[in-house]
Amino acid sequence: LRFSCRAGGGLVQPGGSLRLSCVLSGGTFEDYTIGWFRQAPEKEREAISCIGGSDGTTYYSTSVKGRFAISSDTAKNMVYLQMHSLQPEDTGIYYCAADPARYGSTWFSLSWRGVDYWGKGTQVTVSS
């Protein structure tokens, strides 16, 4: 399974919005949970959202719930993360990831080090 992450990160002012996207190839989309992690400077990588490839069920961390929305287009093997009301604490490198065994709460409870597939990270900076 491979990721190709499209442009979408960058610099945005507090309160602004960005959309990240990744396309998956080399695998069957429905066989995976796909989601996003982020890593702030000098902090541990954290899970922020995921979506079931087969059923489209979405999950969010408490830090982004209500502000971020994950979605997928199975026909295009695309996953999106729409981010609204961005704050400086959202600054970090955002990674798309996929795993065939994690689902729902385990996306957040298990260590990021065990996730099977990773996309190239994209920088998001929220600053005035």
C-alpha positions in Angstrom: 0.0 0.0 0.0 1.3 3.4 -0.9 0.3 7.0 -0.3 0.6 10.0 -2.4 -0.3 13.1 -0.4 -1.5 16.1 -2.2 -0.7 19.6 -1.4 -2.9 21.1 1.3 -0.7 22.0 4.2 0.9 25.3 4.7 0.7 28.5 6.7 -2.7 29.7 8.0 -3.8 32.3 10.5 -5.6 31.3 13.6 -9.3 30.6 12.9 -8.5 29.6 9.3 -9.1 26.4 7.4 -7.0 23.9 5.4 -7.8 20.7 3.6 -5.4 17.8 3.4 -5.7 14.9 1.0 -4.1 11.6 0.3 -4.6 9.0 -2.4 -3.9 5.3 -1.7 -2.6 2.9 -4.3 -1.5 -0.7 -4.3 -4.2 -2.1 -2.1 -7.9 -2.4 -1.6 -9.2 0.7 0.1 -12.0 -1.2 1.9 -9.4 -3.5 3.7 -8.0 -0.6 5.8 -8.8 1.9 8.4 -7.3 5.1 7.1 -6.6 8.2 9.1 -4.4 11.0 10.2 -1.7 11.6 12.8 0.1 14.7 13.7 3.3 15.5 15.4 4.0 18.9 17.0 7.5 20.0 17.6 9.1 18.1 20.4 5.9 16.1 21.1 4.8 12.5 20.5 2.9 11.7 17.4 -0.8 11.6 18.1 -3.7 10.1 16.3 -6.4 12.6 15.5 -8.9 11.0 13.2 -9.7 7.9 11.2 -12.3 6.5 8.9 -13.3 2.9 8.2 -12.5 2.0 4.6 -15.4 -0.4 4.4 -18.1 1.4 6.2 -17.0 5.1 6.4 -17.4 5.3 10.1 -15.4 8.3 11.4 -13.6 8.8 14.7 -11.9 11.9 16.2 -9.7 12.7 19.1 -11.1 15.2 21.6 -8.5 17.8 20.5 -10.0 18.1 17.0 -13.6 16.9 17.4 -16.0 19.4 16.1 -13.4 21.3 14.1 -12.0 18.6 11.8 -13.8 16.4 9.4 -12.4 13.3 7.8 -14.0 11.9 4.6 -13.2 9.5 1.8 -14.0 8.9 -1.8 -13.7 5.2 -2.4 -14.0 5.5 -6.1 -10.8 7.6 -6.2 -9.1 6.0 -3.2 -8.9 9.4 -1.6 -9.0 10.4 2.0 -9.5 14.0 3.1 -9.1 16.0 6.3 -10.9 19.2 6.4 -9.7 21.4 9.2 -11.5 24.5 10.5 -11.0 26.9 13.3 -7.3 26.1 13.3 -5.3 27.2 16.3 -1.5 27.5 17.0 -1.6 24.2 18.9 -2.7 22.5 15.7 0.8 23.3 14.3 2.7 20.2 13.3 3.5 17.6 10.7 0.4 15.8 9.5 0.7 12.2 8.3 -1.8 10.0 6.5 -1.7 6.4 7.6 -3.5 3.1 7.2 -3.7 -0.2 9.0 -5.7 -3.3 8.3 -6.1 -4.3 11.9 -6.9 -1.1 13.8 -10.4 0.2 14.0 -12.2 2.9 16.0 -10.8 3.3 19.5 -7.7 1.3 18.8 -6.6 3.9 16.3 -6.1 6.2 19.2 -5.2 3.8 22.0 -2.4 1.8 20.4 1.1 3.3 19.7 1.6 5.0 16.4 4.8 3.0 16.0 2.7 -0.1 15.1 0.8 1.4 12.2 1.6 -0.4 9.0 1.5 2.2 6.3 2.5 5.9 6.3 2.3 8.7 3.9 4.8 11.5 3.6 4.1 14.2 6.2 2.9 17.6 5.3 3.6 20.7 7.4 0.7 22.7 8.9 1.6 26.0 10.6 -1.0 28.1 12.4 0.4 31.5 13.2 -0.5 35.1 12.9 
